[in-house]
């Protein structure tokens, strides 16, 4: 099982959108994918059509229990599953203080069952995120092609290196999101980012369809399969699959 964490201390950069659509893209390629909503604000849970206050089993229950068969939610497309979240996770994060490997130990139960596990992190650097970073093989950092976002990415990279164990082989890679075509500033920042940081070739462009698909409770890959952005996330899934094969 390949382990991916999607994170950025800055909110509103497309983390949850990327988790949902990368997961959907991999599922459409025939991979069995687990999505883990590790954000107490439950953005991924909501965007996939569930009410956080009505789900009977959440990631908070999972982290606190010893269940041998955690209850997962099936979502579109086939092969995609969700471990949802709600605000109870804030209490769990408090209990995780100075415990870096709880998530790593708990998620071992899915080894051999899933091809990929993708964790959507909250926009912070608390103990939930630390657990996700320690667990992950690849850390994907969605970032806008803007100067301040580039500065934020540099700081996150420093924090990432300070958190990780010396023998960790985890990789960090930037994903350009909300890209505005044919604007000089975006093109300039994109070029600088690619020079300074490991960055996916795929670039995700802006569209209001992301908002529409969130309201509908479906990934854009499902709701607008022929859109430009669906093709972009398909390309991202192919990049990740290539990385996964090289990782083996």
Protein Blocks (a to p, Z undefined) as FASTA:
>chain_A
ZZdddddfbghiopmmmmmmmmmmmmmnopacddddfbfnlmmmmmnopafklpcbdfkl
mmmmccfbdcddddddehiacddddfklmmmmmmmgoiaklmmmmmmmmgojambdcddd
ddddbfklmmmmmmpmbdcddddddfklmmmmmmmmmmmmmmpcfklcbdcddddehiae
hifklmmmmmmmmmmpccdfbdcdddfklmmmmmnopafklmmmmbmklmmmmmmmmmmm
mmmmmmZZ
